[in-house]
Amino acid sequence: MPPAPHTDRGVMLITGASRGIGAATARLAAQRGWSIALVFRDRDVDAAKVVAEIEAMGARALAIQADIAVEAQIIRAFEQADQLGPLTALVNNAGITGGVARVAEIQSGQLEETLRVNVWAPFICAREAIRRMSRKHGGSGGAIVNVGSGASQLGGPNVWVHYAASKGALDTFTVGLSKEVAAEGIRVNAVRPGVVDTEIHAARPPGQLDEIARSVPMGRIGTPDDIAHTIVWLASDEESPYVTGALIDARGGR
């Protein structure tokens, strides 16, 4: 990878950053001048590898173990990230599908966990970010990027309506929060990927990914790097200074 530039854009905290979209975003953001706080739950080897890649560029990174389903651990993660410098960007990337299930078979615990990770945790992470970035609280502004899903529009029937519903809530959260903190110097946007080549889709029925790929106008499913470029663009005040409250579809036209 090319060396990171000398531009200091502050600290970007990314949840679910040890693999997939989160790791791709961490590497690209480091190239573009951010110091990176990688929050991960249990993939310490993968997180350490991403940190090493970023440091090899000449940028700064810190791996922070935390379960974002636990408020105290979220708070501790942000406090650890403060060691890197002022927070200027939050990427709410971590998410779970909650497993494949029709609504008639959904288990209560399955639903609760999905909503906690995909909706509750981004709220709490955003709260901690706002307290640091908001001009109302003495900060210098910043950006929040929520990683949603095209499932919020398609509904996920027969696979994961519960997951789709949680991402629909994230869409609404994005729009509402963007209006709440715009005057405080914080932009809030979301990217809604289509099917991306990550482990999250491993539970899909056999052959379904190939079928989906054939239905995408661009002729392929997405890659983590595809989505990372959109996230970093939305996080950059230089590249998207007047964009807030946007729900950006990155689905290859599907």
C-alpha positions in Angstrom: 0.0 0.0 0.0 1.2 3.6 -0.6 2.4 5.6 2.4 -0.1 7.7 4.2 -0.1 11.4 3.5 1.0 13.9 6.2 -2.5 15.4 6.4 -3.8 15.1 9.9 -7.6 14.6 9.7 -7.9 13.6 13.3 -9.2 10.2 14.6 -11.7 7.9 12.9 -13.3 5.3 15.1 -14.6 2.3 13.2 -16.7 -0.5 14.8 -16.3 -4.0 13.4 -13.0 -3.0 12.0 -11.0 -6.3 12.0 -12.4 -7.6 8.7 -14.5 -6.9 5.7 -15.8 -3.4 5.1 -14.5 -2.2 8.4 -10.9 -3.3 7.7 -11.0 -1.9 4.1 -12.3 1.4 5.5 -9.5 1.5 8.1 -6.8 1.0 5.5 -8.2 3.5 3.0 -8.9 6.2 5.7 -5.3 5.8 7.0 -4.1 6.5 3.5 -6.2 9.6 3.4 -4.8 11.0 6.6 -6.8 9.8 9.6 -5.5 8.0 12.7 -7.6 4.9 13.1 -9.2 3.4 16.2 -10.2 -0.1 15.2 -12.9 -1.5 17.5 -13.4 -5.3 17.3 -15.0 -7.9 19.5 -13.0 -11.1 19.3 -10.8 -11.2 16.2 -7.6 -9.9 17.8 -5.2 -11.5 15.3 -7.1 -9.9 12.4 -7.3 -6.6 14.1 -3.5 -6.7 14.9 -2.8 -7.4 11.2 -4.8 -4.4 10.1 -3.0 -2.2 12.6 0.4 -3.5 11.3 -0.7 -2.7 7.7 -1.6 0.8 8.7 1.5 1.5 10.7 3.6 0.2 7.7 2.1 3.1 5.8 3.4 5.6 8.4 -0.1 6.2 9.9 -1.3 5.6 13.4 -3.7 2.9 14.5 -5.0 1.4 17.7 -6.9 -1.9 18.1 -9.5 -1.7 20.8 -11.3 -4.8 22.0 -15.0 -4.1 22.9 -18.4 -5.7 22.7 -20.6 -2.9 21.4 -23.6 -4.7 22.8 -22.4 -3.5 26.2 -22.6 0.2 27.0 -19.7 0.3 29.5 -17.4 -1.3 26.8 -18.5 1.3 24.2 -17.6 4.1 26.6 -14.2 2.5 27.4 -13.5 2.1 23.7 -14.1 5.8 23.0 -11.9 6.7 26.0 -9.1 4.6 24.6 -9.5 6.2 21.2 -9.0 9.6 22.9 -5.3 8.6 23.3 -4.9 9.0 19.5 -6.2 12.6 19.5 -9.4 14.4 18.7 -12.2 12.3 17.2 -13.4 13.7 13.9 -15.2 10.7 12.4 -17.3 7.7 13.5 -18.1 4.8 11.3 -20.9 2.6 12.7 -20.0 -0.4 10.7 -20.4 -3.4 13.1 -23.6 -5.4 12.4 -25.1 -8.9 12.5 -27.7 -10.6 10.4 -29.2 -12.4 13.3 -29.2 -15.6 11.2 -31.5 -16.8 8.5 -35.1 -17.2 9.7 -38.6 -16.5 8.5 -40.7 -14.3 10.8 -42.8 -17.3 11.8 -39.7 -19.0 13.2 -37.8 -16.0 14.7 -36.6 -16.5 18.3 -37.0 -13.6 20.8 -33.3 -13.7 21.7 -32.3 -13.6 18.0 -34.4 -10.5 17.5 -33.2 -8.8 20.6 -29.5 -9.3 19.7 -30.0 -8.1 16.1 -31.7 -4.9 17.3 -29.1 -4.3 20.1 -26.1 -4.6 17.8 -27.6 -2.9 14.7 -29.7 -0.2 16.2 -29.0 0.3 19.9 -25.2 0.2 19.6 -25.0 2.9 16.8 -27.1 5.2 19.0 -24.8 4.8 21.9 -21.7 5.1 19.7 -23.1 8.3 18.1 -23.8 9.7 21.6 -20.2 9.3 22.6 -19.0 10.7 19.3 -21.3 13.8 19.5 -20.0 14.6 23.0 -16.5 14.8 21.5 -17.1 16.3 18.1 -20.0 18.8 18.6 -19.2 22.5 18.7 -21.9 22.7 21.4 -19.6 20.5 23.5 -16.4 22.2 22.6 -15.4 20.0 19.7 -14.5 21.1 16.1 -17.1 19.1 14.2 -16.9 15.9 12.3 -18.8 13.2 10.5 -20.8 10.1 11.3 -21.2 7.4 8.7 -23.7 4.6 9.3 -23.4 1.4 7.4 -26.9 0.4 6.5 -28.1 -2.1 3.9 -30.1 -2.3 0.7 -32.2 -4.8 2.7 -33.9 -1.9 4.3 -35.6 -1.3 1.0 -36.0 -4.9 -0.2 -37.2 -6.2 3.1 -35.3 -9.5 3.2 -38.3 -11.8 2.9 -37.7 -15.5 3.6 -34.1 -14.7 4.8 -33.9 -12.0 7.4 -36.8 -9.6 7.7 -35.5 -8.9 11.2 -32.1 -7.7 9.8 -33.8 -5.6 7.2 -36.0 -4.0 9.8 -33.0 -3.1 11.9 -31.3 -1.4 8.9 -34.6 0.5 8.2 -34.3 1.9 11.7 -30.7 2.9 11.0 -31.9 4.8 7.9 -34.4 6.8 10.1 -31.8 7.3 12.7 -29.4 8.8 10.1 -32.0 11.2 8.8 -33.1 12.4 12.2 -29.7 12.7 13.7 -28.4 14.6 10.7 -31.0 17.3 11.3 -30.3 17.3 15.1 -26.6 18.0 14.9 -26.1 19.8 11.6 -25.8 23.2 13.3 -23.2 21.7 15.7 -20.8 21.0 12.8 -21.5 17.3 12.5 -22.6 15.6 9.2 -24.5 12.3 9.4 -24.9 10.1 6.4 -25.4 6.4 5.6 -24.2 4.1 2.9 -26.5 1.2 2.0 -24.5 -1.6 0.4 -26.1 -4.3 -1.7 -24.6 -7.8 -1.4 -20.9 -7.6 -0.6 -18.4 -10.4 -0.6 -18.0 -10.7 3.1 -18.5 -13.5 5.7 -21.9 -12.0 6.7 -23.5 -13.7 3.7 -22.1 -17.1 4.4 -25.4 -18.3 5.9 -27.4 -17.6 2.7 -28.9 -20.7 0.9 -26.5 -22.4 -1.6 -26.5 -20.7 -5.0 -28.2 -17.5 -3.8 -25.2 -15.3 -4.1 -24.6 -16.4 -7.7 -28.2 -15.7 -8.5 -28.0 -12.3 -6.9 -24.8 -11.5 -8.9 -26.6 -12.3 -12.1 -29.3 -9.8 -11.2 -27.0 -6.9 -10.5 -26.8 -4.5 -13.5 -23.0 -4.1 -13.0 -22.7 -7.9 -13.3 -21.1 -8.6 -9.9 -21.5 -8.4 -6.2 -19.7 -5.7 -4.3 -16.3 -5.8 -2.6 -15.3 -4.3 0.8 -13.2 -1.8 -1.1 -16.2 -0.6 -3.1 -18.0 0.3 0.1 -14.9 1.7 1.8 -14.5 4.4 -0.9 -18.0 5.6 -0.3 -17.6 5.7 3.5 -14.4 7.6 3.3 -15.9 10.1 0.8 -18.8 10.7 3.2 -16.5 11.1 6.2 -14.4 13.7 4.4 -15.3 17.4 4.9 -13.1 18.2 2.0 -14.9 15.9 -0.4 -18.5 16.0 0.8 -18.8 19.2 2.9 -22.5 19.9 2.1 -23.7 16.3 2.3 -25.7 15.3 5.3 -28.8 13.2 5.9 -28.1 11.2 2.7 -28.7 7.6 2.3 -26.3 6.5 -0.4 -27.0 3.3 -2.2 -24.0 1.3 -3.2 -25.6 -1.7 -4.8 -24.3 -1.9 -8.4 -27.6 -0.6 -9.7 -29.7 -3.4 -8.1 
